[in-house]
Amino acid sequence: MSSYTAIPTEQPPTYEQEQAPRVAGDNIPDDFKYSVDVASCELPIRQMFIRKVYALLTMQVMGTVLVGYVIRSNSSVQNWCLNNMWLFFVSMIGAIGFAVATHFKARSYPTNLILLSCFTLCEAYGVGLSCSFVESEIVVQALLLTFVIFIGLTLFAFQTKYDFISWQGFVGMGVWALIGWGFLSMFFPQSSGMELVYSGLGAILFSIYVIIDTQKILKTAHLDDEVPATIALYLDILNLFLFILRILQSRED
């Protein structure tokens, strides 16, 4: 009976390649962007998305203020705009059209940014022309109040644990009620007191919308939805500003 010594078989050593953690500047696959909420991502990715949204929003607001300032400060430009009111109605229709187009092309770069710029320009022209009928002091007060309220509501939305997104249906019904009220007031003029109530309710509703849309950015938005998120906040700011402007104007009257 022969004896033998078993030769141990050694497995080749395995080398695990360390995978570098994802940073904010890395390219993110499209399937990851479209299927994952911002809240499910790592902190650097969430911060990247929030920075993009508020950078676009800042440029929108600055562009709107600039257009309004040009219309208001230059009497020749203001007179031309008032004598060519067709452009005001074109800007209103254009804003709706560009908003719809931006919704369908929200994830097509750079088409989404071009459509966003056109939408902002149309909105800025309409708001600037509307502000040209109001005294400069009231416009500045409304701007400052809107800025302070928006910053305060944004900070509140960032830190609160209460879910205001569930309020969206009720607030939306309130906005539609305001639209109906405004439509009726075109045929049945209302008193200054009712105008103050109408404007106050509008300011409250869009203040709540600021909180709702901010929380949607933090919780339910996808990584490639920075343009729709920016438009939502921009419209909240514009409507809040216009209702505050009406409140200040009605108090002056």
SEGU-201681 format. One line per 10 residues: for each residue x, y, z of C-alpha. Coordinates in steps of 0.25 Angstrom, whole numbers. Each point is the difference from the previous one (the first is absolute). Example, Ala and Ser with C-alpha at 12.3 -4.5 7.8 and 13.67 -1.06 7.14 Angstrom:
49 -18 31  6 14 -2;
! end
This chain:
0 0 0  7 13 -5  -1 13 8  0 13 -6  0 14 5  -12 9 -4  5 13 -7  -8 12 6  -7 8 -11  1 15 3;
-10 9 -6  6 12 -7  -1 13 9  -12 9 -3  2 15 -1  -12 8 2  0 13 -6  -4 11 8  -12 8 -6  1 15 2;
-12 6 6  -9 8 -9  2 15 1  -9 11 -5  8 2 -13  -2 -14 -5  -8 -4 -12  -13 -6 5  -7 -11 -9  -13 4 -6;
-7 -12 6  4 4 14  -4 14 -2  -14 -3 -5  -3 -11 10  6 5 13  -6 11 9  10 10 5  -3 -4 14  5 -14 -3;
14 5 -4  12 3 7  3 14 6  9 5 -11  -10 -3 -11  -11 6 8  8 13 2  4 0 -15  -15 -1 -4  -4 11 10;
11 9 -5  -4 -1 -14  -15 3 3  3 13 8  11 4 -10  -10 0 -11  -11 7 9  10 11 3  3 3 -14  -15 0 -3;
-3 10 11  12 9 -4  -5 -1 -15  -14 4 4  5 12 9  9 5 -11  -11 -1 -11  -10 7 10  10 11 3  3 3 -15;
-15 1 -3  -2 9 12  12 9 0  0 3 -15  -12 9 -3  1 -2 -15  1 -15 2  -12 0 9  -8 9 -10  3 -10 -11;
-5 -12 8  -13 7 4  -2 4 -14  2 -14 -5  -8 -8 9  -1 -12 -10  14 -3 5  -5 -2 14  -11 -10 -4  11 -7 -9;
9 -1 13  -12 -6 8  -3 -11 -11  15 -2 -2  2 -3 15  -11 -10 0  6 -7 -13  14 0 5  -4 -5 13  -7 -12 -7;
12 -2 -9  10 0 12  -9 -11 7  2 -9 -12  15 3 -2  3 1 14  11 -10 -1  6 4 -14  12 8 2  2 11 -4;
-14 1 -6  -6 1 14  9 12 4  -3 7 -13  -15 -2 2  2 4 15  6 13 -5  -11 4 -10  -10 -3 11  7 9 10;
1 11 -10  -15 -1 -3  -4 0 14  10 12 3  -6 8 -11  -14 -1 6  4 2 14  9 12 -4  -11 7 -7  -10 -3 11;
9 7 10  2 12 -9  -14 5 5  4 -1 15  8 10 7  15 -4 2  0 1 15  -12 -11 0  8 -9 -10  12 1 9;
-7 -3 12  -7 -12 -6  13 -5 -5  6 0 13  -12 -6 7  0 -11 -10  15 -3 2  -1 0 15  -12 -9 0  5 -10 -11;
14 -1 8  -8 -3 13  -9 -10 -6  11 -7 -7  8 -2 13  -13 -5 7  -2 -10 -11  14 -5 1  0 -3 15  -15 -3 3;
-3 -15 1  -15 2 -3  -4 -4 -14  -7 12 -7  -1 -8 -13  -13 -6 5  -6 14 -1  2 1 -15  -14 -4 -3  -7 10 9;
9 11 -4  -2 -2 -14  -15 0 2  2 14 7  8 5 -12  -11 -4 -10  -10 7 9  8 13 0  1 -2 -16  -16 0 0;
-1 11 10  10 9 -9  -8 -4 -12  -13 5 6  6 13 5  3 4 -15  -15 1 -1  -4 4 14  10 10 6  3 -3 14;
3 10 12  13 3 5  -2 -9 12  -4 -12 -8  12 3 -9  9 0 13  -6 -14 4  2 -5 -14  14 4 -1  3 -5 15;
-6 -14 -3  9 -1 -13  12 4 8  -3 -11 10  -2 -11 -10  12 3 -8  8 1 13  -4 -14 3  3 -4 -14  14 4 2;
1 -9 11  -6 -12 -8  9 2 -12  12 1 9  -3 -13 7  -3 -6 -14  14 3 -4  6 -6 12  -9 -13 0  -7 -3 -13;
8 6 -11  9 -8 -9  14 4 -3  -2 5 -14  -13 8 4  8 13 4  -8 8 -11  -14 -3 4  4 2 14  6 14 -3;
-13 4 -8  -9 -4 12  8 8 10  1 12 -10  -15 0 -2  -2 -1 15  9 13 2  -7 7 -12  -14 -2 6  4 3 14;
7 13 -5  -13 4 -8  -9 -2 11  9 7 10  0 11 -10  -15 1 -1  -1 0 16  9 12 0  -7 7 -11  -13 -2 6;
4 6 13  6 12 -7  -14 2 -7;
! end
